[in-house]
Amino acid sequence: MAWGTPSTEKKNVEKKKLSDLFIPSTQIKLDNGLKCAIYGKAKVGKTHFCLTAPTPIYFLDTEGSAKINIKQFPKNVQEQCFIFSALDYATKDAKRGKIDVVESLDTLFEAVDLITDETINNPDFSGTIVVDSGTDVWDWLGTWLEERADVKTTKSGQMMRTEWGKANGKYAQFMQQLLKSNMNVIATFRAVSAIDNQGANLGYDNPKWQKNTDYWFDLIAEMKVTSKRELICQGDRFGLGVGHRIANPTWQSLVEDLRQNINLEIF
């Protein structure tokens, strides 16, 4: 099904029973993969962590880093990592002299559509979807919104705040497409320093993302490097707790940590 295109098929709708819609929790399998959001400053190991996930990996790359990082891995892993380079689809705006990323955004959405369609049509299709970075997706949606011909503005020429609902809706569609797959999903986000109303640094970082992003993921974690690289839980659905740390994290060490600490087997 094409991105955002409503189905025109007419179906014979039979009256459903309560048991058709509600499934006993003991019969529900936790087999739809782990959905993770990882944020952190530049060069702390977010992309490397993504590449340790179960293969095949479908890597949606907005930063151009995957093709470099993957060379650190064995050939058998490289052969099972498939990279979509979003910037390859950007065009040059000759009048303004800058790169236009709207075409990249459209093609990225198309790529996600193709992956999720495959998971629906082929139940055995598995692996990991990586979005590196989700911050770019949200920023590019801002550009997409500003360039729309139908955008509404105030008398002073500023875009009306209500117009952001269009970008929010498209971002929500993107996230829902990812969650619909029965694959692991890792989305990375950049970190920005938290500041107070006076502009003073509060000493910690926040993810740069759309305001509802944390609701869509099973695990929110910050990647930091001090004396060692650590993945620090900032929220989860499993009971790890905020502040739980995993040293020198890989996907496998995360899986082992979930198994040992909360007896969770979903992978």
C-alpha positions in Angstrom: 0.0 0.0 0.0 1.4 3.4 -1.0 2.4 5.8 1.7 -0.6 7.6 3.2 -3.0 6.2 0.6 -6.4 5.0 1.9 -7.6 1.6 0.8 -10.4 1.7 -1.8 -11.2 -2.0 -1.4 -14.7 -2.9 -0.1 -14.9 -5.7 2.4 -17.8 -7.6 3.7 -17.9 -6.7 7.3 -19.2 -9.4 9.7 -20.3 -8.6 13.2 -17.5 -9.5 15.5 -17.6 -11.2 18.9 -15.9 -9.9 22.0 -13.4 -12.8 21.8 -12.5 -11.8 18.2 -11.1 -8.5 19.4 -9.8 -9.1 22.9 -7.0 -11.8 23.3 -6.1 -13.3 26.7 -2.7 -11.9 27.7 -1.3 -15.4 28.2 -1.8 -16.0 24.5 0.1 -12.9 23.3 3.6 -13.4 22.2 6.3 -10.8 22.7 7.7 -11.4 19.2 7.4 -8.0 17.6 11.0 -6.9 18.3 12.4 -4.2 20.6 11.8 -0.6 19.7 14.7 1.6 21.1 15.4 5.3 21.0 19.1 6.1 21.6 20.3 9.7 22.1 23.6 11.3 22.7 26.2 13.8 21.6 28.3 13.3 18.5 30.8 10.4 18.2 29.7 8.5 21.4 29.0 5.3 19.6 25.3 5.4 18.6 25.8 4.3 15.1 28.2 1.5 16.1 25.6 0.2 18.6 23.0 0.1 15.9 25.2 -2.0 13.7 25.5 -4.7 16.4 21.8 -5.4 16.2 20.3 -8.6 14.6 20.7 -8.9 10.9 19.6 -8.3 8.3 19.8 -4.6 9.1 17.9 -2.1 7.0 19.8 1.2 7.7 18.1 4.5 7.0 21.1 6.8 7.0 20.6 10.6 7.0 24.1 11.4 8.2 26.4 9.4 5.9 28.0 7.6 8.7 26.9 4.0 8.2 29.1 3.3 5.2 32.1 4.2 7.3 31.1 2.5 10.5 30.1 -0.8 8.9 33.7 -1.3 7.6 34.7 -2.0 11.3 32.6 -5.2 11.2 33.2 -8.7 9.8 32.4 -9.3 6.2 29.4 -11.6 7.0 27.8 -8.6 9.0 28.6 -6.2 6.1 26.9 -8.5 3.7 23.7 -8.4 5.8 23.6 -4.6 6.3 21.6 -2.8 3.6 22.0 1.0 3.6 19.6 3.6 2.3 21.6 6.9 2.0 19.0 9.6 2.2 21.2 12.4 1.1 21.8 10.7 -2.2 18.2 11.8 -3.0 18.7 15.4 -2.0 18.6 18.0 -4.8 20.4 21.4 -5.2 18.2 24.5 -5.0 20.1 26.7 -7.5 18.2 29.8 -6.6 18.9 29.6 -2.9 22.2 27.8 -3.2 21.5 25.1 -0.7 20.6 21.4 -0.5 16.9 20.6 -0.7 16.2 17.6 1.6 12.5 17.3 0.8 13.1 14.7 -1.9 15.3 12.8 0.6 12.4 12.8 3.0 9.9 11.6 0.5 12.2 8.7 -0.6 13.0 7.8 3.0 9.2 7.5 3.8 8.9 5.3 0.6 11.7 3.1 1.9 10.0 2.6 5.3 6.8 1.8 3.4 8.5 -0.9 1.4 10.0 -2.5 4.5 6.7 -2.6 6.5 4.9 -3.9 3.4 7.4 -6.8 3.3 6.9 -7.6 7.0 3.1 -7.8 6.3 3.4 -10.0 3.2 6.2 -12.2 4.5 5.8 -13.3 8.2 9.3 -14.7 8.2 10.9 -11.3 7.3 12.8 -10.2 10.4 15.9 -8.3 11.5 16.4 -4.6 12.4 15.4 -1.2 11.1 17.7 1.6 12.0 16.9 5.3 11.6 20.1 7.4 12.0 19.0 10.0 12.8 15.4 10.6 13.9 16.5 14.2 14.7 17.1 14.7 11.0 13.7 13.3 10.1 12.0 15.8 12.4 14.2 18.7 11.2 13.5 17.8 7.5 9.8 17.8 8.2 10.2 21.4 9.4 11.7 22.2 6.0 9.0 20.3 4.2 6.4 22.3 6.1 7.9 25.7 5.3 8.1 24.9 1.6 4.4 23.8 1.3 2.5 26.2 -1.0 -0.6 26.0 1.2 1.1 26.9 4.5 -0.9 29.6 6.4 0.9 32.6 7.7 0.2 35.5 10.1 -0.1 39.1 8.9 3.6 39.6 9.6 4.4 36.7 7.3 5.3 34.2 10.1 4.1 30.6 9.7 1.1 30.0 12.1 1.9 27.6 14.9 -1.2 25.5 14.1 0.5 24.6 10.8 2.9 22.3 12.8 0.0 19.9 13.1 0.8 18.8 9.5 4.4 18.0 10.3 3.4 16.3 13.5 0.9 14.1 11.7 3.4 13.1 9.0 6.0 12.3 11.8 3.4 10.2 13.6 2.6 8.2 10.4 6.4 7.6 10.1 6.6 6.2 13.6 3.5 4.1 13.3 4.9 2.5 10.1 8.0 1.6 12.0 6.1 0.2 15.0 3.8 -1.8 12.7 6.7 -4.0 11.6 7.6 -7.1 13.6 11.3 -6.1 13.5 13.6 -4.5 16.0 13.7 -0.7 15.5 16.5 1.6 16.7 16.2 5.3 16.1 19.0 7.6 17.1 18.7 11.2 18.2 21.1 14.0 18.8 21.5 15.4 22.3 21.4 19.1 23.3 22.4 20.6 26.6 19.5 21.4 29.0 19.3 25.1 30.0 17.2 27.0 32.4 15.1 30.2 31.6 18.2 32.3 32.1 20.3 30.3 29.7 22.4 28.6 32.3 23.5 25.0 31.6 21.8 22.5 33.9 24.5 19.9 33.5 22.6 17.2 31.6 21.4 16.6 28.0 18.0 16.2 26.4 17.2 14.5 23.2 16.4 16.7 20.2 13.2 15.2 18.9 9.5 15.7 18.3 7.7 16.1 21.6 5.8 12.8 21.5 8.6 10.6 20.4 9.2 8.9 23.7 5.7 7.5 23.8 6.4 5.3 20.8 9.5 3.4 22.1 9.9 0.5 24.5 13.3 1.8 25.7 14.7 5.3 25.9 18.5 5.4 26.6 21.3 7.9 26.5 24.7 7.0 25.1 27.5 8.7 27.0 31.3 8.4 27.2 33.2 9.4 30.3 35.8 6.9 31.5 34.0 4.3 29.5 31.1 4.1 27.0 27.7 3.5 28.8 24.1 3.1 27.8 22.0 4.8 30.5 18.2 4.0 30.7 16.1 7.1 30.8 12.7 5.3 30.6 11.4 1.9 29.7 8.4 -0.4 29.7 10.2 -3.4 31.4 11.2 -2.1 34.8 14.9 -1.5 34.3 14.5 1.9 35.8 15.9 5.3 35.1 19.7 5.4 35.6 20.3 1.7 34.9 23.6 1.4 33.1 25.2 -1.0 30.6 28.9 -0.6 30.1 30.4 -0.9 26.6 26.9 -1.7 25.2 26.1 -3.8 22.2 22.7 -5.2 21.2 23.7 -8.6 22.7 24.7 -7.1 26.0 21.4 -5.2 26.1 19.5 -8.5 25.5 21.5 -10.2 28.2 20.9 -7.4 30.7 17.1 -7.6 30.1 17.2 -11.3 30.5 19.2 -11.3 33.7 17.6 -8.3 35.4 13.9 -8.8 34.5 13.7 -12.3 33.0 12.6 -10.9 29.7 12.8 -13.1 26.6 11.4 -11.4 23.5 14.2 -11.7 21.0 
